[in-house]
Amino acid sequence: MSNTEAAFDARSLTKRFGTRTVLDAVSFSISPGEIVALLGPNGAGKSTLIGCLLGFLLPDSGSSHMLGHDVREMPREARARTGYVPQTMGGFGSYRVGQLLRYLAAFYPGAPTPDSAWLSWAALDPKARVSTLSGGQKQRLAILLALQHRPEALILDEPVASLDPQARHDFMHLLSDYCTATGASVVISSHILSDLEKVCSRLLFMRRGVLVLDVPTTTFHAATRRLTPAPGAPADWTRLLPQALHVVGRDPGTNAALVGNWPDHDPAFALDNLPWPIRIERPDLEAAYLEITR
Ligand SMILES: Nc1ncnc2c1ncn2[C@@H]1O[C@H](COP(=O)(O)OP(=O)(O)OP(=O)(O)O)[C@@H](O)[C@H]1O
C-alpha cells in the first residue's frame, strides 16, 4: 500500500431500506495505520455502513473505495489484502478449527498461517469442532480467520462483545501491536468505549444514519467541554454562545451543551457576556457519547 492511498474512503454513502434512510451521505477517509472507532447506539447504522464499505451492501448513492479500489469492482488480489470480522460467525459448524483455518488460508497467496501471538491468544483446540465452540471461542476464531492473511485494511464489527475481560484486554493490545508492526488500518465498531479510547486514534460518532462527529481521540480529550448554565437558562441558550464554538451534543435533562472545539489557551473566553454563570467540565468519553449520539 502506498503511504498516501486511503485504506477506506467513503464518499457520500446513502442507503435506504424502503422509505427509511439508514445512512445519510456519510463521508470519511482513513489513512494507513489509523485505528478508528465507529461509535453509535443500536440501530445508528454502523453495520449498514460496514456492509457498504466492504461492498456487501449496495448504497443507493455514493461510493466506497478500499485500498484505492471501488469496492464494486475490486480485483481479487486487492480483496485479499482486506479482512473482516462479522458481528456473528455463522456456518462451518462441521469443520474442525485447524481444518477451517487451513481451508480458508488456501484462498490467499502463500496459504498463510496465523501469527503465533494470535494463536496463543485464541487458545483454541485445533481439533475442536466449530459447532461445539462457545460464543466467545467462535469470536476468537472469527478474529483468527480475519487476521491470518495479515490484512492491510481490516473491519471489525463488534469483535469483543462475547470476549471475557482478559481476552478483550489482550485483544486490544495485540491489535494495536499488529497495526504498529504492519501499518494496517482498522475500523472497529464496539459499545465498549473504555477499550476503544485506549487504542483508537480517531473516533467516528454516528446518530440515526448521520456521521455527526469525526475527531482525533487526542483532540476529543483536549477540546471537548460540557457547558452547563445555571438554572433558569432557556433551552435555546446555546444561540448566545460565540459562533466559533461548535456544539456537538446536548443533554435536555441538565440543559448542558457539549462543545467540541474548546480553545484551551483561553478558557471561559467570551462566556462573560452570557446572563447566567456557566459551569465548564471535561466530560469522559462515555458521558460525551451519550450526549453526542442522543
Ligand atoms: N436488511 C434490512 N432491511 C430493513 N432495515 C434494515 C436492514 N438492515 C438494517 N436495517 C435497519 O437499519 C437501521 C440500522 O441498522 P444497523 O444494523 O446498521 O445498526 P447498528 O448501528 O449496526 O446497530 P447495532 O449496534 O444494534 O448493531 C436499523 O434501524 C435496522 O433496523
PDBQT file of the ligand as one rigid body, heavy atoms in Angstrom, charges set to zero:
ROOT
HETATM    1  N1  LIG A 301     -31.995  -5.553   5.666  1.00  0.00    +0.000 N 
HETATM    2  C1  LIG A 301     -32.635  -4.576   6.307  1.00  0.00    +0.000 A 
HETATM    3  N2  LIG A 301     -33.889  -4.230   5.997  1.00  0.00    +0.000 NA
HETATM    4  C2  LIG A 301     -34.533  -3.225   6.626  1.00  0.00    +0.000 A 
HETATM    5  N3  LIG A 301     -33.987  -2.482   7.622  1.00  0.00    +0.000 NA
HETATM    6  C3  LIG A 301     -32.727  -2.779   7.973  1.00  0.00    +0.000 A 
HETATM    7  C4  LIG A 301     -31.985  -3.836   7.355  1.00  0.00    +0.000 A 
HETATM    8  N4  LIG A 301     -30.749  -3.883   7.931  1.00  0.00    +0.000 NA
HETATM    9  C5  LIG A 301     -30.733  -2.915   8.864  1.00  0.00    +0.000 A 
HETATM   10  N5  LIG A 301     -31.917  -2.250   8.890  1.00  0.00    +0.000 N 
HETATM   11  C6  LIG A 301     -32.256  -1.124   9.771  1.00  0.00    +0.000 C 
HETATM   12  O1  LIG A 301     -31.262  -0.141   9.603  1.00  0.00    +0.000 OA
HETATM   13  C7  LIG A 301     -31.002   0.500  10.836  1.00  0.00    +0.000 C 
HETATM   14  C8  LIG A 301     -29.506   0.439  11.100  1.00  0.00    +0.000 C 
HETATM   15  O2  LIG A 301     -29.147  -0.905  11.376  1.00  0.00    +0.000 OA
HETATM   16  P1  LIG A 301     -27.647  -1.330  11.665  1.00  0.00    +0.000 P 
HETATM   17  O3  LIG A 301     -27.617  -2.811  11.840  1.00  0.00    +0.000 OA
HETATM   18  O4  LIG A 301     -26.788  -0.737  10.616  1.00  0.00    +0.000 OA
HETATM   19  O5  LIG A 301     -27.366  -0.591  13.054  1.00  0.00    +0.000 OA
HETATM   20  P2  LIG A 301     -26.137  -0.710  14.036  1.00  0.00    +0.000 P 
HETATM   21  O6  LIG A 301     -25.686   0.679  14.337  1.00  0.00    +0.000 OA
HETATM   22  O7  LIG A 301     -25.122  -1.639  13.497  1.00  0.00    +0.000 OA
HETATM   23  O8  LIG A 301     -26.822  -1.327  15.338  1.00  0.00    +0.000 OA
HETATM   24  P3  LIG A 301     -26.259  -2.337  16.478  1.00  0.00    +0.000 P 
HETATM   25  O9  LIG A 301     -25.402  -1.514  17.392  1.00  0.00    +0.000 OA
HETATM   26  O10 LIG A 301     -27.516  -2.791  17.150  1.00  0.00    +0.000 OA
HETATM   27  O11 LIG A 301     -25.525  -3.455  15.801  1.00  0.00    +0.000 OA
HETATM   28  C9  LIG A 301     -31.832  -0.221  11.899  1.00  0.00    +0.000 C 
HETATM   29  O12 LIG A 301     -32.969   0.548  12.181  1.00  0.00    +0.000 OA
HETATM   30  C10 LIG A 301     -32.216  -1.514  11.229  1.00  0.00    +0.000 C 
HETATM   31  O13 LIG A 301     -33.480  -1.945  11.664  1.00  0.00    +0.000 OA
ENDROOT
TORSDOF 0
